[in-house]
Structures are given as C-alpha cells and as structure tokens.
Amino acid sequence: MFKILAIGDICGPASVEYLSKKLWRVRSDLKVNMVIANAENCAEPNGIDRVGATTLLESGVDVITTGNHVFRKSSVFSYLDDEERVLRPLNFPSTNPGHGDCIVKIDGYKILCLNVLGSAYMDSSACPFEAIEKCLERNKNRFLKLPSNRGKIIFEDKYFCEAQEYSTYSKRQRDI
C-alpha cells in the first residue's frame, strides 16, 4: 500500500519549525511514502519564502503546493523557477514564475502531482479543468496522477474530484 500524508495550510515560521522537528518521525511511525503540504502561508505575514520551503523539503515534505498567496514575496520568484517540487497553481499564466506540476520518484513510482486553483471567489485565473486536461494530455500514459486543488467552496472541490475520477487513470510504472 502506498500511503500519502496531505498537510493543510502551514501558517507561519512556527509551523515550519514544528514540522521540521516532528515530520520524519511521523513518516516513520505511520509508514508514509509521500508527504504533500500546502505552504503558501509559511512566511510572515503570509506567502512563501525560500527558507520556509527549503526547511519543509529537508524535513520530509516531498511536494509543496501553494495558492493565490504564492507571489506575495518577490524574493521567492527565482526559487520557484529552480525548485520543481514547490508548485504554483497550474492554471496561473505560464509566464509566472514556477511550475504547476512536477514528477517525483518515490519507492519506485513516478508520480505526477498537479496543483490548481479553484475559480470561485478568486482573482481571475485560467479554468482549472482545462489546465488539468492539458497537463494530463501532455503526460499521457506516463505516471500515477495526484491532483491537488485549492477550491474555496465545497461543491468546487467535489467537482474537481469527479472530473479527476472521470478522466484520470492510474498506472504504476517501476523504474528499470
């Protein structure tokens, strides 16, 4: 069984410090294969910074997702371009810093992780469903897919899940 631990919004440096002390033990105790965490508010007063993101990745987080606060600190822009495991929303313009998806290799699996931002009560961004479809098509038949969405209302999250169930397939691909 492949176990994934998903951590919700990590708020502030104190939360980052707490996870840096506890996460490897939690992973071990629960036999977690992969950790995905939202850290768009890990910096003060919000946003993400290089120190917080790097600390989380070194502390056992495999992929960091973000949302509409990702660009609050301009000092993180080059880091977003360089660190593929820190994801900005996929449905933000491609001219924005960073990546909206990444492929991680864990325990012999290649896993495609997607991060999209819902459109309800949000500033304009591209349709999350179209962004997902384009990404899945670009990576067709290659990886197990784990969508992450940042919907603001429950029915939006429900439709993300239904869209993924309808259009997503899972394929285990061992490294040879």
C-alpha positions as CSV (number, residue, x, y, z in Angstrom):
1,M,0.0,0.0,0.0
2,F,1.2,3.5,-0.9
3,K,0.5,6.0,1.9
4,I,0.2,9.7,1.3
5,L,0.1,12.3,4.1
6,A,-1.5,15.5,3.0
7,I,-0.9,18.5,5.2
8,G,-3.2,21.5,5.0
9,D,-2.2,25.2,5.1
10,I,1.1,25.6,7.0
11,C,0.9,29.0,8.6
12,G,4.0,30.9,9.7
13,P,7.5,30.0,10.7
14,A,6.5,28.4,13.9
15,S,4.5,25.7,12.0
16,V,7.5,25.2,9.7
17,E,9.8,24.7,12.8
18,Y,7.3,22.3,14.4
19,L,7.2,20.1,11.3
20,S,11.0,20.2,11.0
21,K,11.2,18.6,14.4
22,K,8.3,16.1,14.0
23,L,7.7,15.1,10.4
24,W,10.4,12.4,9.9
25,R,9.1,10.6,13.0
26,V,5.5,10.8,11.8
27,R,6.5,9.5,8.4
28,S,8.3,6.6,10.1
29,D,5.6,5.8,12.7
30,L,2.8,5.9,10.1
31,K,4.9,4.3,7.3
32,V,4.1,7.2,5.0
33,N,5.6,7.0,1.5
34,M,4.9,10.6,0.4
35,V,4.1,13.9,2.0
36,I,2.3,16.8,0.2
37,A,1.9,20.0,2.0
38,N,0.3,23.4,1.3
39,A,2.7,26.1,2.4
40,E,1.6,29.2,0.7
41,N,1.4,30.9,4.1
42,C,4.5,29.6,5.7
43,A,6.2,33.0,5.8
44,E,5.3,36.1,7.8
45,P,2.7,37.5,7.5
46,N,1.8,35.3,4.5
47,G,3.2,34.0,1.3
48,I,6.0,31.5,0.9
49,D,9.8,32.1,1.1
50,R,12.9,30.2,0.3
51,V,13.8,29.5,3.9
52,G,10.4,28.0,4.8
53,A,10.1,26.0,1.6
54,T,13.7,24.6,1.9
55,T,13.2,23.7,5.5
56,L,10.0,21.8,4.7
57,L,11.6,19.9,1.9
58,E,14.5,19.0,4.1
59,S,12.2,18.0,6.9
60,G,10.3,15.3,4.9
61,V,7.8,17.1,2.6
62,D,8.1,15.7,-0.9
63,V,5.9,18.3,-2.7
64,I,4.7,21.8,-1.7
65,T,1.6,23.2,-3.1
66,T,0.5,26.9,-3.0
67,G,-2.4,29.1,-4.0
68,N,-3.2,32.7,-4.5
69,H,-0.6,33.9,-1.9
70,V,2.3,32.3,-3.7
71,F,3.6,35.5,-5.3
72,R,3.4,37.7,-2.1
73,K,7.2,37.8,-1.8
74,S,9.1,38.6,-4.9
75,S,12.3,37.2,-3.3
76,V,10.9,33.7,-3.9
77,F,10.4,34.0,-7.7
78,S,13.7,32.6,-8.8
79,Y,13.4,29.8,-6.2
80,L,10.0,28.8,-7.7
81,D,11.7,28.6,-11.1
82,D,14.5,26.4,-9.8
83,E,12.7,24.1,-7.3
84,E,10.3,21.9,-9.2
85,R,8.8,20.4,-6.1
86,V,7.3,23.8,-5.0
87,L,4.2,24.2,-7.1
88,R,2.3,27.4,-8.0
89,P,-1.2,26.9,-9.4
90,L,-1.0,25.2,-12.8
91,N,-3.8,27.4,-14.1
92,F,-1.8,30.6,-13.5
93,P,-0.2,32.1,-16.6
94,S,2.8,30.2,-17.8
95,T,4.7,33.4,-17.8
96,N,4.5,33.4,-14.0
97,P,7.5,32.1,-12.0
98,G,7.5,28.4,-11.1
99,H,5.7,25.3,-12.2
100,G,2.2,24.0,-11.8
101,D,3.1,20.3,-11.9
102,C,6.0,18.1,-11.1
103,I,7.1,14.5,-11.3
104,V,8.5,12.9,-8.2
105,K,10.1,9.4,-7.9
106,I,9.2,7.7,-4.7
107,D,9.6,4.0,-3.8
108,G,9.9,3.0,-7.5
109,Y,6.9,5.1,-8.6
110,K,6.9,8.1,-10.8
111,I,4.1,10.3,-9.6
112,L,2.7,13.4,-11.4
113,C,1.5,16.0,-8.9
114,L,-0.8,18.8,-10.1
115,N,-1.7,21.9,-8.3
116,V,-4.7,24.0,-9.5
117,L,-6.5,27.0,-8.0
118,G,-10.3,27.0,-8.0
119,S,-12.1,29.9,-9.6
120,A,-14.9,30.6,-7.1
121,Y,-14.2,33.8,-5.1
122,M,-10.7,34.1,-6.6
123,D,-9.0,36.6,-8.9
124,S,-9.1,35.6,-12.5
125,S,-7.0,32.6,-13.4
126,A,-7.5,30.1,-16.2
127,C,-10.1,27.3,-16.0
128,P,-8.7,24.7,-13.6
129,F,-10.3,21.9,-15.5
130,E,-8.8,22.9,-18.8
131,A,-5.4,23.2,-17.1
132,I,-5.7,19.7,-15.7
133,E,-6.8,18.3,-19.0
134,K,-3.8,19.9,-20.8
135,C,-1.4,18.6,-18.2
136,L,-2.8,15.1,-18.3
137,E,-2.6,15.1,-22.1
138,R,1.0,16.3,-22.0
139,N,1.8,13.5,-19.6
140,K,-0.5,10.8,-21.1
141,N,0.2,7.2,-20.1
142,R,3.2,8.0,-18.1
143,F,2.5,8.5,-14.4
144,L,0.2,8.0,-11.5
145,K,-1.5,11.3,-11.0
146,L,-2.3,13.0,-7.7
147,P,-4.3,16.2,-8.2
148,S,-4.2,19.0,-5.6
149,N,-6.8,21.7,-5.8
150,R,-7.4,24.8,-3.8
151,G,-11.1,25.2,-4.2
152,K,-12.8,27.8,-2.0
153,I,-16.2,26.1,-1.7
154,I,-17.1,22.5,-1.1
155,F,-19.0,21.9,-4.4
156,E,-16.0,23.1,-6.3
157,D,-13.8,20.6,-4.6
158,K,-16.4,17.9,-5.3
159,Y,-16.4,18.7,-9.0
160,F,-12.6,18.6,-9.1
161,C,-12.7,15.1,-7.6
162,E,-15.5,14.0,-10.0
163,A,-13.6,15.4,-13.0
164,Q,-10.5,13.5,-11.9
165,E,-12.4,10.3,-11.4
166,Y,-13.9,10.6,-14.8
167,S,-10.8,11.4,-16.7
168,T,-7.9,10.1,-14.6
169,Y,-6.3,6.7,-14.8
170,S,-3.7,5.3,-12.6
171,K,-0.7,3.5,-13.8
172,R,2.2,2.1,-11.8
173,Q,5.5,2.5,-13.5
174,R,8.5,0.9,-11.9
175,D,11.9,2.3,-12.6
176,I,14.0,-0.2,-14.5
